[in-house]
Amino acid sequence: MPRGRYSLHDPHDHTPLGEEHFHCAPGPSGWRYVSQTTTPGGDHRGSVDLAVDALGRPIRLEVNASSWQVRGAAIDGVTWVRTDPTGTEATEGNVAAPGFTGTSPAFLIATTRLLRLTPGAPATRIRLVALTDPVLAPRTVDQAWALRSRAEHPTDSGPLVVDEYQVTALDTGEVHTVHIAGDVVLSAPGIELEHLETPPSSFTDTDDSEGFDDDFDRPGD
């Protein structure tokens, strides 16, 4: 079960946005990721709890940020409920899309599970619902993903397979690179892996179902 810490920053001007303390695990039914986010000063900023099935579809999502909350799942595309900080107003939404995206590295891993790309194959287009900071406003985005290379790197704990993805935002044409090893993002725009206690999990691992246990603790609990 990988545990670690990402640093988050603005991908354009590199302003520090804080950190995301996470752990994740594959299980017989898919994969789950849980994290707590903090401000640059160390104060609590939000949380992410994402579970996807064996095909990468979100079977449960709960994101909190700036006292806003979004709960969602794959129902007739993806369906969600967004609640304001007072808890008195809730807005429902639905889009014909296979998944969500956002600032958390969890969404990058989930997208790769949806796409199952082959190195060197043409780019694949995908529509996602982006939960944009700072208030988790939902926005539909179209991206094109291509797996440019897959390389094996020797480490003290054994070979580490690193995938290099090219991701294109189809509305702006902006292109960026994402490096992923198993279920851990090594680097991406606005994301840097700062600390990892255990090696990434492979999705061929036959871990137990701890990733889908309601007692799957949030980092820092």
Secondary structure, 3 states (H helix, E strand, C coil): CCEEEEEEECCCCCCEEEEEEEEEEEECCEEEEEEEEECCCCCEEEEEEEEEECCCCEEEEEEEECCEEEEEECCCCEEEEEECCCCCCEEEEEECCCEEECCCHHHHHHHHHHHCCCCCCCCEEEEEEEEECCCCEEEEEEEEEEEEEEEEECCCCCCEEEEEEEEEECCCCCEEEEEEECCEEEEECCEEEEEECCCCCCCCCCCCHHHHCCCCCCCCC
